[in-house]
Structure formats: C-alpha cells, structure tokens
Amino acid sequence: MTEKKKSKAQLIQELAALRRRMAELEKAEIKHRRTEEALKKSEDALRNLFNYSEVAMFRTRLDGSETLNANEKLLEIVGRTREEVIGKPSVGYWADPRHREEMIHRLKIKGRLVDFDCKMVSKKGQVRDCLISMNYYPEEGILDGSVLDITERKRIEEALKISEEKFRIIFENNAVAIAIIEPDTSFSMVNDFFCQTTGYTKEELTGMSWTQLIPSADLEKLKEINRRRLLDPQDAPDKYEITYHHKNGERRYAIASLFVIPASKQIIGSVVDITDRKRAEEKIRSLLQEKELLLKEVHHRIRNNMNTMMSLLSLQAHKLQDPVSVSALGDAKSRLQSMLVLYDKLYCTENLREMSIKEYLPDLVDEIIGVFLNKESVKIEIRIDDFTLGVKILSPLGIIVNELLTNIMKHAFSGQEEGVISLSATLKNRLARLVIEDNGKRIPESIDFDSSSGFGLGLVALLTKQINGAIRIDRGERNRFILEFKV
C-alpha cells in the first residue's frame, strides 16, 4: 500500500508548528543565557561581597586542618597572604587555644555559634579582640564563620570605663556639692557633699525634684532660668545666688552653677553654700552701721567742741583791752577756723584720708577773708587745679594759707582803698606749687621766714618743714609767697 501524498495544507501546518517550536526553543535559550548571566553577576557580587566585606569571613574544616576560603579582611586580621592561608591549617590563628576548643565544643552541640568573644593573633604576634559567629555542617565536616574585629571598640570601651571611673572619683570626692538633674527636674545622681549640704541621703534625693528644695518665692525665677538654659545654654547665667531648704527646715543661701549636656539635656549643677558668709556679711554690715552712727556722733561732738573753743576765744578777746592780746586771740581763732573748714569738708565726704584741694581752699579763703572789716575792698582771684592731697598735708597747708592771708589782710592794704589777692595752686610732675600774691605794700627786705621774730611767719616756716616743702618771698611788682612741696 503506497503512502498517500500529504496535501499542501498539511505541509503548511507542519511547517508553522515547527517554526513555533523553534521560536520557543530560541526563547528558552535566551532565558537560559540570561539566567546564567544573572547567576554569574550574582556570583560575582557575592564573591566581591565576600572578598571585600568589612567583616572577616572564612570557611575551614572543623578540625582546623585546612582553610578552604578566606576574604581580604580575614587576611588583614591574621596578617598573612592568601597563599599563606588557603589550604593551610587555621589552628594557629587563636591567641588562646582554649577559645578554639570551646568553640568546637559548642558547635558540635548546637551546630551554630553567635558572637563568641575571643582573641586572634597575627603572623607578627599582634593580638586582636574579635567576635566570631559560625555555622557547622556535620555531613561535610566544614564550618563557615565571620569575624568582627572589635579591638578599637574594646579600646574605646576601656577608655570610657577609665574615664567614667575618673569622673566617679572626682564626682564623689569633690569638696563641692554636685548633682546631675534630668530634664524632668529630678535628681539622678548626687555626691556625698551634696548630701552633707542639703541634709538628705542619696536615697532620698534620687528621683526627688530639685524644685522641692527651693522656697516658693524663688521657684518661678529659677524655673525660668532652667527653661532658658535647656533651650539655649548661652541664654542664662552660669552662676547665680539661690536660697534652699535644708532638710532640718533651715533656709540657707548658696551659689549655683549649671552646665547642660546637649545630647541628653541633663544638667550638671554645683552648689556652694554661702550661708555663713552671708551671715558674716550681714553682721559686718550691721557693725558698720553702728560704727557710722558712732562716728557721726563723734564728729558732731568734735565740731561742737571746736565751735565752743572759737566762741571762748571770741568772748575772751572782747573782754581784753590790750590790742596785742586781742590780735593774738583773733589769730588763734582764725587758725582754729582753718582746721574747722577742713574738718567740715572731710566730714561731708566718705573719704576721711584725702580730698581735692579745689574743694578745700576756696571755702577756706572765704572763711579767712570774711572776718576782716576791709573784706569788701579786697578782690580775691583764685586759680586752683583739681588734684588730691592727704589730710597730713591739707591740715598744715590750711594753717599756712591762713597765716599768709591773715598777714596780708592786716598789713598789706593799710592806706589803700582797694586791694587784690591772687591764689593759685598747680601740680606738675608730682610737684605742687602754691602761690599767694597781693598788690599791697612791699614786704621789707628785713622780713624773712628764717629770721622773722613773729609767731605767724615762724609757724609757716615750721609747717613747711613738716610737709617737706620750701617757701620763699618774691618781691617783684607784687608781693608773692611761693610754696612748693612734693606730692
């Protein structure tokens, strides 16, 4: 029986099916190639991840007889090349063989080990602190492991531990009361001196709010300071005075200093009790007030006594007929008046040891000139620099000025309708210069401070020596008395 010839339509259908099959095979081939490429990329990525990971990785036999694989980080830790590691025993990597024995024991029991703390040693003997994690495959007798080098972390932890220990020693043994305050205002840590200062125990203070120690009158002000300090440490004072309640109920004073820890918002506060100092200051202030009242009373009595002496001199002078005696009593009264002017000036100031000559001399001149009958006909010219002299100089200086002006008013202008007296005081290079001049009668050549028989000029010469100065008479167009002394 002969095979029937296929129709043209059947041939076309078979050809189309063949083409579809070929297209499917081509697609499958493309998919297979893509899968292989993806697998290769994945393997490359995994290989790169393995080789260049910051975590050391390795594969080795359980008995340590052969290292099957290791990445660059492990080579770095053990300090060896790949040729020195791959295919070689791994037992020499452990600083303490007992660590390896313990790891093998745990792996056999559990099949897995996580973060085992041990030490590894490099070829050059450098010991590294490590955390090792391992998986054990009993069928193959192989284990995979990862090693995290924690040497630097251990060093930092040790340094932190030492730092914390130092802080604790300083904190606990400090002679200043110190406390750490949480953002919720509670004490989390206080030292022994803080307990001594407040009277509370550490147990009582821990968890207690600092607001419980502060009187209500001061609490709002301190809360505002604390709030500002937490928001911005620069926007609040570093130190300020506070009052606080001691456990025994006593209200005490202290200086508080606060420092904010930015990361935790905690506050480190120190307190220095100043109660004894405040009470001592208050006592001193009270004593000073008492002293001031006593001084005022003493000054008042001295001034009254000086006025009484002047009144007695005036009264005695009125009862005498002898002009010489009357003049002598008048001169004594005038000298006492110069002292009273100085005393009044000093009494009106807080500084009893020195005073500006510009504040003293003008009033003294007015007092001296004012007792003479011819005062209206005498013109006074005053030019005084503003400089300060001590009482030890001002007192004799006032008497010198009194003697010279009194002498001029008595003798210089007799027979003249008008007169002029000029007084000047200057200071240059610590040399004080006082000049008194008049336009009256010329002073005779026979009159001199060293040879004068009069009491007044002799007193001037004596007082000039007392202030280590020098005085002379200049007989020019005007009579001039020139006094110079060092300041």
Number of C-alpha atoms within 10 A of each C-alpha: 3 4 5 6 6 8 8 8 9 10 11 11 11 11 12 12 12 12 12 12 12 12 12 12 12 12 12 12 12 12 12 12 12 12 12 12 12 12 12 12 12 12 12 12 12 12 13 12 13 19 20 15 14 15 16 23 24 22 21 23 18 20 15 18 13 18 20 19 17 21 22 19 21 26 19 12 22 22 18 15 12 15 8 12 19 17 14 16 17 20 14 16 19 18 19 13 13 11 16 19 12 11 17 20 12 13 19 14 10 10 15 18 18 12 13 15 14 18 21 22 18 18 12 9 12 12 17 20 21 22 17 20 18 21 17 22 15 12 6 9 11 18 22 19 18 21 24 20 21 15 15 11 12 14 12 12 12 12 12 12 12 12 12 13 12 12 12 13 12 12 20 17 13 14 13 17 23 25 25 22 24 18 15 11 18 18 22 16 18 23 22 19 20 25 19 13 18 20 16 16 15 18 11 11 20 17 16 16 16 17 16 13 17 19 14 11 9 13 18 13 11 15 13 12 18 20 14 15 20 20 13 12 18 11 12 17 14 14 14 14 13 20 20 22 16 17 14 9 10 9 14 18 20 20 15 19 17 23 17 21 13 12 6 9 16 20 22 18 18 20 23 19 22 16 15 12 12 14 12 12 12 12 12 12 12 12 12 12 12 12 12 12 12 12 13 13 12 12 15 13 12 14 17 12 12 17 16 12 14 21 13 14 19 16 12 14 19 11 9 12 9 9 10 10 13 18 12 15 21 19 18 14 21 21 20 18 21 26 21 19 20 20 19 14 16 17 16 9 11 8 9 13 12 16 20 15 18 16 15 19 23 16 14 21 20 12 16 20 20 12 13 12 9 16 16 11 13 17 12 16 14 15 13 16 14 13 15 15 15 14 16 12 17 22 18 20 22 20 22 23 24 26 22 16 20 22 14 23 22 11 13 20 19 14 9 11 9 15 20 14 21 15 21 16 20 17 18 9 7 10 12 18 18 18 19 21 23 25 17 21 15 15 17 8 8 8 13 16 18 12 11 13 11 11 11 20 20 17 15 22 21 16 18 20 12 13 17 13 17 14 18 15 18 13 14 8 11 15 20 21 18 16 20 20 18 14 17
